Amino acid sequence: FNLILKAQLGTFGLRNSPFEMTESTNDGEMILSRWESKRALKGPLTAYEIALKDNKLFGIITRGKNDEVLGKQFFSEYLEVEGLLFPTKCEEVRYEKEGTHTKVTTYSNIYLL
């Protein structure tokens, strides 16, 4: 929720990070952007692909070495709370050696104090 409060959800907080936007396209329904590491990172993450739909974060693909897909996240069922949009449903898919793992998280009763 920190990214929402700082108005950085649309870029997943990557604007002030070791990643830079290398590509952006508009397919009519969604705005797609690719963010790649500015320098060689020691960790497994090399790029993110972000999809915005109706100006809201719709999905993220996390990529690793050789551009392999490490995981995906999908955000839906947005709720407006005091002028801020919160996704109340978040689906995460991780691809690991042991197999595919899926987690769905839902939020309700969202309040700002």
N, C-alpha and C positions, 0 to 999 in steps of 0.2 A: 504493500500500500504506500510505501515511501515514494515510489516512482509516480504514483497518482498525485500525491500531495505536492510533489516538486514539478508536476506537469511534464514528466519525462517518460510516461508509459508508451507513447507512440514510437519512441526510439529505443525502448527497453533500457534506457539509461546509458546507451552506447555513445552518445554525442561527446561526453567528457570521459573517454576511456581509451585504452590502447587500440581501439578499433576505429576504422574510418569507413564512411560510406563509399563504396566503389561502383555501385550501379543502382539505378532507380528506374522503374518502369511503371506505367499505368496501363492496365489491361481493360479499362472501362469500368470494372466492378471493384478492383482492388489496386492499391499502390503497393508495389513490391520493391524492397530494397535489400541490398547485400552489403554487409559490413565485414571487412577483413582486417586482420591484425596489421597494425602499422609496422610491427617488428616481429621477428621470430620469437614466439612465446615458448616457454619450456613445457607448458601444460598441453592438454589434449585438444583444446578449442582453437580453431583457426578462423572460423567465420560464423556469422549469423545471417539468416535470411528472415526478414520481417514482412508480414502482410498486414496492411491496414484496410479495413472495409468500413465504409461510412464514417471515415475519420476516427475509427476506433481500432485498437490493436486486436487483430483477429488470430494471428498465429506467428509462431517463431520456429525456425528450423535451426538446430545447432549442428555445426559441421566440425569434423576433426581432420586429421591428416589424410591426404589424398581425397579430400572433399567428401569423406564418408559421412552419412547422416548418423549423428549420435543420439539425437532426440528431437521431439516435436512438442510444442505446447500450443493449445488452442484456448482462446478466451471468448466467452459468450455471455448472453443474458445479462447485459449491462443494466445497472440501476443508478439513477441519478440521486445523489445525496448532497444537499447543500451546494448544488452547482457543479459537483464533480461526478464523473462517470466511473463506476466500479464494476469490473466483471464479477458476476456472482457465481460463474461456473468456469473452472479452469481444468483442462484435461492435459495430462502430461504422458507422453509415450517415450520410453527410454529403450534404446537398442543396446543390449549387452551380450557378452559371450554366452551367458546362461539363457538368453532368450529375450523376448520383448516384455517389458513391464509397463503397465498402464495404471495411472492413478487419476481419479476424478475428485476434485475438491469443490465444494459448494459453500457459499457464504450467504448468511442472512442476518437480519437485524444489524445492519451497518450504521454506526453512529459516529459523528465527529464530536470530539470533546473540546 
